[in-house]
């Protein structure tokens, strides 16, 4: 486990700017202080206490409350005797002003001040006798607001505290636990705390005390099956309902538990006006055309309300809702079924199963698991077993999911369901033969169906999955006229894809993705494979088209959503729209803890690629590590190879040799059966990383063989990736191939290769310098190569002036890096340098690689030339020894 920090006095995360404003308000001659406003937990008191501490901690601190509000001058009870007869105002003024010229008075919870205290403090501040630092809660409507006159006169500054930024949230989590936080951890903590600092710290303390976050190789990951976390976390994310009347609380509770409430029903029980007031403050909304209903705005407190209502009142509300003749939505039916189960009300088993299927469909996976907890698997139909198998696979319980899938096959009586089950198996199997299933079981299921000549699509159990006017989804496995022969062909196709790691005929995959007669699950799977293949071939537009088809026509839940998010972000990156790629990863599909955990790995994995493209290696390494650990923990092995390849490459670029080798070992151990997305791209990153670290000739041979294979397969995206990396890290230039590739695909690698190749062909030094300027921030090593080629290879004679920025590229070396440069120039080995510095050899290797990258070189004998070219001197002990020698 990563060592966790004590919570005795955590820092004021993300409030440095607010502290500065508060302190400046006390030195600004035009102001008399500041009023700090914010919800409970926003840190108003902590900020005021910090200012008080920084100023010596001896200035008057007044804390108002509900009790003292009923006593004239009650807030001053700690500094004067309120019971002493006569002259109380004078004694208060004397105590407050003291001996200081203009003392500062701190007033916490100023909204609870009595009118006498408020009037006196206002008058003293207005007269310039005192300065104020006051805190207050948010005002609602016409509610009392302290020191309003001073704020209106613009002599008392006002500051409203907002929730923490996402980056401040990350800092707080990682400070508290000492590791790298995976995106799923940040998402669930964000949802339950609302980024309210007080609620956040309480939630983190609970997580720390109960070990609710898992540490894997220095990365904090979310255990999406930790239902106790979901329930207990709500205790630390309470909603403050004190601002609402009892009727408003009842109306909110009723709508949240029922999912939606008809307006006429709300009126009939006397809560219509209360509900309308909640609409005004955006707690409720009114939806519908003919039938108008109230629905609640879901937030972190909704589940608290659902599970904290007293059982007696809950049963009463449920009875009223159950007996009212409305037509609730599918989600509302699901919530009402769970509500009945929580109340102990008898519910028909089929109603329970239907509710669980709805929860699975909308990504409410924990709710589905809770609803199904008492339903025996043998009571489920084949389609329902399939949905439950998908659920368990999606939440990382692959063995249990495949066991349920085996039961599904034994009950299956339509070819479409067998094909859908095979898609799930191909996506989740981690070895050629699993405990529950092997490839021959799917053919055997088709044999049984053919022998019985039955089609489950005509049976009641399957019709439960059909589309009806009040349902939003179609059957995911059934398809019109899917005969036995076609089903067997699709099974063979799946087995071929698994056996060749996704390398298939892209045109055939596209044709099948567009074929509406095939099962939706199969179409979704081949569409995602097709998009992956299009990316490998450099056909970004075609990949975008097929992903658009998936989003428009096909259901994407579970692993399908995970792969879709990754490929969608990849397409946007290749199109050059980094901001859109980043936004695509920030769109939550569900607030369910298991669903969030399942998305975590791809979010981090693509965040690493974005940071790598932007040249931010530190951020890329953090995200890459988090992506690998989340995918591995969640058993999303079809994406793990791609993540390990990127992580190994980023680790190598960062000089983290031990990390890179660890990722390399894990990549080599990864099972090579089952579906793997972008496995050849991952292999490219792995081979170039090995070569950079070890100069291994076998890695070079394999990389060049992979380049030949890519050219043969017309996988020009892969070819461009390899040639770009060879140019970037090894200075390898093939002008003819660079120019040829530039017209065969889309994306950054094609554009850079084409620009460099064209400049070299034309001997255009100015163009090379423009490329260097463009690449300076994201790839300084590429920029350095372009400058060197412009100066040396093209024998530039000054017809195009070199800009200062292009010439030196603003290369900055640390003191230690410059010292190591001196040792390298003297010809010392890494082991000798390590001994001289008293450091590990791995540490020196990391420094050396970072140096190579900054200087745009690949070998140590090139360091001296680079230092001379860039006007950099070795310093420190290394320089001195070099001069002495």
N, C-alpha and C positions, 0 to 999 in steps of 0.2 A: 504494500500500500504506500501511496505517496504521503509523505509527512504532512499533516494538516496543522494549520496555525491556530493558536488560541483565539477565542473571540472576546477577550476581556475588554479591549478598547479598539475596535477596528477603525481604520482610517475613514475620513470623509470622502468616499469615492465620488469622483466626478463633480465636486463642489468647490474646486479651487477658484473658479471665476466668481462664484457667488460670495465666497469669503473676501475676495479682493474688493468687490462692490460694497460690501458691508463696512469694511475698514475704511474705504475712501469716503463713505458717507459721513464718517465721524471726523474727518479732517477737512471736508469741504465747507468753506465759510458761508456758502449760500444755503446750506441745508442744516436741519436740526437733528438729523438721524435717518433711520430707515424703518419701514414696516415690512416684515417678511411674512408672506402669505402662502399657505399650502395646506394640502390635505394631511390627515393624520399619517405619520410615518415618513413624511417627505424630508424630515431632518431639520425643521425650523429650530427646535431647541438645541440640537447638536451644534448647529452653525453659530447660534448666539453664545452658547457655552464656549466654543472655540475662540470667538472674538474676545469674550470675557477673560479667558485664560491668557491669551496673547497680550492683553493689556494689564496683566498683573494679577487678576483674579480677586481684587479687593473692592471693585465698584459695586454699587447696590444692585442686587438681583431680586426682583419681585415676581412672584408666581401667583396668578389669579386662578380661581376655581369657582365651581358652582355654589359652594357653601359661602365663601367670602363675598360673593356677588350680592348677597342679601344684607351685608353689613356695611354701613357707611365707612369709607376709607379702609375697608377690611383688608385690602392687599398690603397695607403698610403695617399690619399687625406684628410682623417680625422685627420691625425696627423702631416702633414706638408703642407705648402702652395705651391701647385704645380705651381702657377703662378709667384712666386718670381724668378727673373732671376738668372741664374748661380748656380752651385754647388748643383744641386738637388740630385744626388746620395749620396753625402756626408751628406747632411741634412737628407736624409732618413735613412742612417746608424746610424747617431747620435741619431735620434728620436727612432729608433727601439732598439738599444742596451742600451740606457739610462745609469743609474748608477749601474744597477744590474751586478753582475759578469757574469752570463750566463742567460739572460732573456728568458722567454718562450713567443713565439708569436703564437697566434691562427689564423688560416687562414680558414675561412668558404667558401665553394664552390670554392675550389682551382682550379677546372677545368676551371673557368672563369678568371684566372689570365692572365694579359698581359705578354708578353715574358720578358720585362725588370724586372718586379716585381718578376717573377718566377726565373730568373737567379740570382738576388741579394739574394733572400731568400735562394736559394740553396747553393750559395757560402758561405753565413754567417753560415748556418747550417753545411756545410762540414768542415768549419774552426773551428767549436766548439764555435763560437761566440754567437749563439742563439740555443735554442731548439724549435722544431716545434710541434704543434698539428694541423694537417690539415685535412679537410674533403673534399670528392669528390664523385661525382656520379659514377655509374658503367661505365667503358669504353666499347665501342662497336667497334669491329674490330680494325682499325688503328687509332681510335680517340685519340686526345690529352690526355695524362695522366700526371698529375703534379708530380714533384719530382721523376720521374722514375729512374733517375741516383742514387739518394740516396737509393731508395729501392733496386735497383740492386746491389749496393755495400754493402747491408745488414747493413747499419748504421741507416736507418729510418725504424722502424717497420711498418708492414702493417696489418690491420685488416679489414675483410669484414663482415659487419653486415648481419645476416641471419634473417628470420622471427622468431617471438616468438614461443616458444614451446607450445604445447596444454595446459600444466599446467599453463604457464604464461598467456595464453589467458584466462583461467578460473579465475585466480587471478584478472586480469584486469576487467573482467565482474562483478565478485562478489564484488570487491572493489567499483565499480562505482554504483552498485544498492543495495548493502547491503544484498543480499539474496543468496540462493543456486541456481546455474544455472543448469537447466535441460539440458540434452545432446543436445536436439534440438536447444536450444538457442545457445550453443557453436558451433554447426555445421553450422548454418546459418550465424553467425557472422564470423566464420572462412572463409566460402566461399566468403562472400562479402568483407572482409577486406584482405584476403590472409595472415592474421596474421602480416600485416604491421602495426607497432605501430601507425603511424600517421593516417592512414585510420581507424584503429580500434578505436582510441579515437574520431575521428569525427563521426563515426558511432554510438558509444555508447552515445555521446552527443545528437545526433539526437534522438536515442531511448529514452533517458531520458526525453528530452524536449517534445516529442510527445507521451510519455507513450506507446511505441510500444512493450514493454515486459510486460506481465501480472504477477502479484504477487499473488500466491495462497499459503496461510499458510507458508509464508517465502520462497517459491520456485518461481524462475523466469521461466515461461513457455512461449512458443512461440505460438502466435495466428496464426495458419497456414492459416487462411482465410484473414489475413491482407494484401490484395493485394497492398495497399498503401505503406506498409513497403517495399515490394518487389521492387516497382517502385522507391520510394524515396531513398532506401538504395543504389541504383546504383549511385546516385549523390555523395555519399561519398566513392565510390570504383572506381574512374576514372582510366582509363588506360592512361599511358603517351606515346603518339604516336609521340612525337617530334623527336624521333630517326629515324622515317620512312619518306620516301619521300611522296609526294602527291600521286603518282601512287601506292605506297605500301599501303597507307591508303585506297585508292579506292578499291584495290584488296581485302584487308582484309574485308572491309565493305560489299562488294558484296558477298563474300563467306559466311560470317556469316548470312546475311539476307536470302540468298537462300538455306542455308543448305549444298549445294555442287554445284560446277561449273565445267562443262566439260572443260578439258584442251584446246580443240580446240576453244571453245567459249572465253575463257580468251585470247587466242592468237589473235582471230579475233578482239577484242576490244582494243588491244594494251597493255594489262596488264600482258602478260605472263612472261616477265622478272621480273617484280615487284613481281608477285606471287612466282616465283622460289626463289627470295631472302627471302621471308617470310618463305618458306620451310626450308631454311638454318638456320633460327633462331627459328624454331620450332613453329611458329605461325600458319602455315598451314601444312597439310600433303597431300600426293598423295596416293589415294586408287584406287583399281579396277584392273582387269586383261585385259579384252578386251577394256572396256571403262574406261579411266583414268579420275579421277575427283579430284579437290581440295576440302578438307574439313578443317574446322577450329578447332583448339584446344579450346574447350569450357572452359571458366573461368569466373570469376566474372564480367569481363568487357564486355562479349559478349552481354548481354541484353542491356547494356548502348549503345552499337553501334547500336543495332537493333532499338532502340526507339529514338535515338538522331539524326538520319540522316534527313536532310531537306526534306520536303515532295516532293518538285519538283524533286530533285535528286533521291529520293527513287522511285518515279513513273517511272522515266526514266530507272533506273536499272531494275525495275520489268518488264517493257515492253520488254526489251532486253532478259531477262531470259525466260519470258513467250513464246516468239515467237521462241525460239531456240528448235529444235526437239531432246531433250534428253530424258532419261528415269530415272528420279530421284527416289531415295529411298523413302520409305514410310515416314520416318522422314522429308526428304526434302520436300515432297509434303505437309506435315502438316505445316511446317514453311512458305512455299510459300503462302499457303492459308491465314495464319494469316497476312503475309506481305501484301497481296492484300487487306485484310480488313482494315489494318492500313492506306493504301494509298487511301482508298475510292474507290477502283476498284470493279466493280460488280462481284460477285462470285456466282456460282450456289449453291443452298441450299444444295443439296446432297453432293457437294464437301466440304462445310462447316461442315456438319455432319460427313463425313468421316474423316476430319482432326481432329475433336474433339475426335472421337473414337480412332484414332492413339495416340493422346496425353494422353488419359486415359490409354491406354495399356502400354505405356512406362513410366508411372509415372510422366508425366508432367501435373499435375492436375490443377495448376493455369492457364496454357495455355488453357487447355480444358474448364475451366469455362469461360475464356475470349472469346474463339471462339464461345461457345454456348450461349452467353449472349442475342443474338437477335433471337434465334430460338425457336419457340413455341413448347411446349411439345406435343401438339396434332399432330405435323408434324412428330413425330418420330414413327418408327416401334416398335413392342414389344421388339425385341432384343436391339434396341438402348435405349429404356426406361430402360431396365434392366441395361445396362452399365452406364447410367446416375444415376440410383438409387444407384449402387455400388459406383460411384464417390462421391455422396453427403454423403453416409454413411461413406465412407473412410475419408472424411474431417470433420467428426464430426457432420454433419447436418442430424442426424438420422431421425428425424420426417419428413423432406422433402424427404429424401431418401426412407422411407417406403411409403410415399404418392405416389411417382413415381412408386414404386414397385407395388402398388395396381393398378395403371393405366396399368402397364405392364401385370398384370394377366388378366385384362379385354380384352386385345388385344391378349394375348398368344394363339397360335394355334399349339403348339407341347408339348408333355409331358416333354421333356428335359428342356425346359425353365421354366416350372412350378417347377420342382425339383430344378433347379439352384436358382430360386427366393426363395424357401423354405430354402435353405442353407443360403442365405443372411439374411433372416428374423430370422432364429434360432440363427445366430451368433450375431445379433444386437438387438433382442427384449429384453426389460428390465422389462417387466411385462407379465403376462399370456395373457393379451388382450391389444393390442395397439390401438391407435386411428384409424390407417389406415387398419390394418390387424389382423386377428386371424387365428388359424390353419385351421378352416373349409373353409376359402377362397381358399386354395390351392386345396382341394378336389373338391370344386365347380368349379374351373377352369378346372380341368380334366373332370368333368361332361360336361361342355360346349364343350370342344374339342371333346369328344366322340360323343356328339349329332350332331355336325357339320361335323365330320369325315374329318377334315382338318389338314394338317401338314404344319406348317410355314416353314419347312426346304425345301419345294418345291417352296416357294414364293420368289419373287425378293428381298423383304426386308430382308429376312433371308440369302439369298445367298451373301449379302454384307459382311457377316461375315466368309465366307468360305475361306479356304486357297487357295492362288493362287501363281504362281511362284515368285511374288515380295512381298509376305506377309510373315511375320515371325511367325504368330500365327494361331491356329485353332479355330474353334468355341468353346466357353467355355461351352455352354449348350447343343448343339446338340449331339446326339449319335445315332449310327446305331441301328435300330430295337428296340428302347426303346418303348415298348408297354405300354398300359394303365395300365395293371395289375402290371407290374414291377415298373412303376412310383408310383402307390399307395403304393406298398410295401416300396419303398424308403421314401415316406412321413411318413409312420408309423414308420420307423426306426428313422427318424429325430425327430419326436415327442417323441419317447421313450428316445432318447439321451438327449433331452432338459429336460424331466421330471425327469431323474435320474442323471442329472449333469454329463453326460459323462461316467457313469459306464455301460459298455456294453461288449459283447462277443468280445474279441480281435481278435480271429481267424476269425470271420465273418467280422469284420472291415477290416482286412488284405485282405481277399478274395475279398471284394468289391473294395478296393483300387487298386488291380491288375487287375480288370475287365475292359478292354478297351471298352466294350460295354456300359458302364455307362457314364453319363456326366462328363466332366473333373472337373467341379466345385464340384460336389458331391464327386468324387474320392479324390480330394485334401482335402476336409473337413474330410472325414473318415480316410484318411491317417494320418493327423495331430492328430486326436483323437486316432488312433491306436498307434502312437508314444508316446503320452502322457500316454496311458494305459501301454505300454511296460515299460516306465520309472517307473511307479508306481509299476510294478511287478518286477523291478530290472533287466529287460532284456535289457541291454543297447545296445548290438549288434543288436538285432532285431529292436530297435528304430532307430538306425543308418541306417539300411537297408531301412526302409520305408521312412525316411527323404531323403535318397539318391534318392529313386524313385521319390519323389515329385520334387526335384531339377532337376532331369534328364528329366522327361517326362511331368510334369504338370505345367500349368501356375500359377504362384503365384504372384498376385498383391494385393494391398490393405491389408485387414486384414489377408489374407493368408500369405503374406510376413512377417507381424508382428509376427504371431504365429510361423512361420517357424524359424525365427531368434532366438526367445526365446528357442524353443525346441532344435535347433541345438547347441546353446551355452550350454544348460543343458547337452546334451549328451557328449559334449567335456569335461565339468567339471567332469562328472561321470567317464569318461575315464582317468581323471587325467591330461589332457592337458590344463592347465590354459591359457597358452600363445595363443594357437589356439582359445580358447573360447573368449579371449579378442580381437583377430584379427577379429573374425567373427562379432563382434559388431561394427567394425570400417570400414566396407565396405559399403560406401553410395550407395544406389540404384538409387538415383536421387538428383539433386541439387534444385529441386522444393521445395519452402518453406513449402507447405502443406504436401508433401511427407516426408520431413525431420521431421516435427512436429509429424506426425503419427508414426514414428519410435522411437521417443524420449523416451517414457515410457518404452518400452522393453529394450532399450539400458541401461537405468539407473537401471532398475530392475535387469538385469543380472550382471551389474557392481557391484551392492550391494552384490549379491551372491558370486562373485569372491572375493571381499574384505573380506567378512565374512569367506570364506574358507582360506584366507591368514592371518586371525586374525587381520585385520585392521578395527577395529570397527568404528572409526571416519569416514573413507571413506565409509564404508558400510552404516552408518546411513545417510550420505549426499545423497548417490545414492538412497537409499530406499525411502527417503522422496521425492526426485525428481521424481522417477518412479511412485509413487502413484499419485502425483498431475498431472503429464502429462497424465497418463492413464485416470484419472477421468475427466480432462478437455477435453480430446479428445473422451470421451464416449466409451472407449474400455473396456466395462464392463466384457467381457468374460475373461479378464486377470487381472482385478482389484482385485478379491478375492486373487489370488496368490500373488500379490504385497503387499496387506494389511497384509497378514499373515507374509511374510518375514519382512516387515517394523515393525510390532508389536514385532516380536522376536528380531530384531536388537536393537530396542529402549529399550526393557527390558534388554538386555545384557549390553547396554550402561548406564543403570541407569536413562534413560529419562522416568520416570514413567508417566508424563502427556502426553507425545507424545504417549506412548504405549497405554494408555487408550483411547486416541482420535482415534487411528487406530482401536482399539477393537470395539468402538462404531460404527465406519463407516463400519467395517466388519459385525457387527450384522445387520445394516440397509440395507446392500446390498441385492438387490432383488435376490431371489433364483430361478428365472426362466430364461430361455435362456441358451445358452451354456456357461459353465465355465470350463476353462482349469486348471487342477491340483487343483481342489477345496478341495479335501481331504488332500492333502499335506499342503495347506494353513490352514486348520482346525487344523492340528497337531501343526503347529507353534503357532496358536492362543491359543490353549488349554494349551500348555506347558508354554506360556508366562503368561497367567492368573494365572496358578498354582504357578509360580515362584514369581509373584507379590503379590498374595493374600492368597496363601495356601488354595484356595477354593476347598473343597472336591468334589463339583459337576464337576469342571474342571478335577480333577483326575479321577472321575468315567467315564466321557465322553471319556477321553483319553484312558483309559483301554478298554472301549467298542469299540473304534475305532481300537485298537490293535487286539481285538478278531475278528472284522469284516474283517480286513486286512488279518489275518491268514485264515479265512474262504474263502475269495475271492482269496487266493493265491497271494495277492498283497504284495510280500515279500519286495519290495523296500520301501513301506510304513511301513511295520513291522520293517525293519532295521532302518528307520528314527526314529521311536518312541522309540525303544530300545536304540539307540545311545543317544538320548536326555535324556532318563531316567537315563542312566549311567552317562552321562556328568554332568547333573545338580543335580541329586538326589542320585547319587552313587548306583543306583540299579543294581545288578549283578545277572544274571541267566546264569551260565556257559553253561549248556546244550543248552539253546536256542541260546546263542551267537555262539556256535560252529555249531549248526544246520543251522542257517541263513547264515553263511559265505559261504556255498556251494550252496546257492539258488539264488544268484544274483551277480551283479557287481556294483562297486562304492566304494567311501571312507567309507561310513557307514558300508558296509559289511566287508571291509578289517580291519577296526579298531575293530569291534566286534569280528571278527574271531581271530585276533591276541591276543586280551585281553582274550577271552575265552580259547584259546589254552594255553596261558601262565598260566592262573589260573588252568586249568585242570592238567597241568604238574608241577604246583608249581615252575615255572621257573622265579625267581626274575630277572635274567639278561634280559630276554625277556621283562618283564614289564618296566625295566629301558630303554631299547632301544625304546620302544613305547613312553615313557615319553620324551625322547630326540627328537623323531620325531615330537611330538605334541606340543613341548614347545612354538614355535612362534605362531602357529595358534590357539591352544586350550590349554592355560596354565592350565585351570581347569582340563582337561582330563589328562594332564601330572601329575598334583599334585595327582590325584586319583591313577594313576599307581604307583607313588612313595610310596604313603601311603600303598597301597596293598602289595607292595614288602616288606615293612618294618614291617607292623603290621599283616596283614591277613596271610601272608605266613611265619611269624616268621623267617625272614632271619637272619642267624647267622654269616654272614661274609664270606661264601665260595665264594660269588661273590662280589667283592668290589664295593662300591657306588662311582661313580664319583662326584666331587664337583658340576658339573652342574646338575646332576640328583638329587642330594640331596636337594639343595636349590632352584633349578629352576630359579635362578636369580630374585626372586620376589622382586619388588621394590614398596614401598608404598610412597605416598606423605605425607608431614607433616600433612595435614588435615586428611588423611586416618588413619595414625597411631594414631592421637589424638582420632578419633572416635573409633578405636579399643579399646583404654583404657576405653572409656565409655561403650562399649558393654561388655567388660570383667567384669565391675562392675555391669552389669545387668540392665542398664538404657534402657528405651524404646526409640523409635525413637522420640516421642513427647518431652520427657525429654531432649534428646540430642539436638533437634532443639532449645528448649528454652535456653539451656545452651550456644549454639553457636550463638544464634540470627539469625537462618536460618529457612527456610521453612521446614516443615516435608517432603515434596516431595524431597527436596534437600538432606536431610539426607537419605531417602530411596534409592535415586540414589547412594550416596556414599556407603551405606551399601551393595547394590547389587554388585557394582564393587569390593568391598572388598571380598565378598563371592567368586566371580569368580576368583580373583587373588589367594586366599588362598585355593581354591578347597573345599569349604564347602557350606552347604545349610542352616544351622541354626545358630543363634547367639551363642548358647551354645558351638558350635564347634570352635569358634574363638580363645579362649585361647589355646586350644590344637594345633591349626594350628600355632599360633605365637611361641609357644614353639618349635614345630617341625622344623620350618623354621628359628629359631634364630632371630626373629624380636621382638623389644621392642616397647611398646606404649610410646609415648613421649608427651611433652607439658603439658598442664593443666590437661589432663586426667590422665597422669602418676603420676603427683604430688599429685593430689587428692586421687588417689588410694593408694599411699604410706602413705599419712597422715592418711587415714582411717584405 
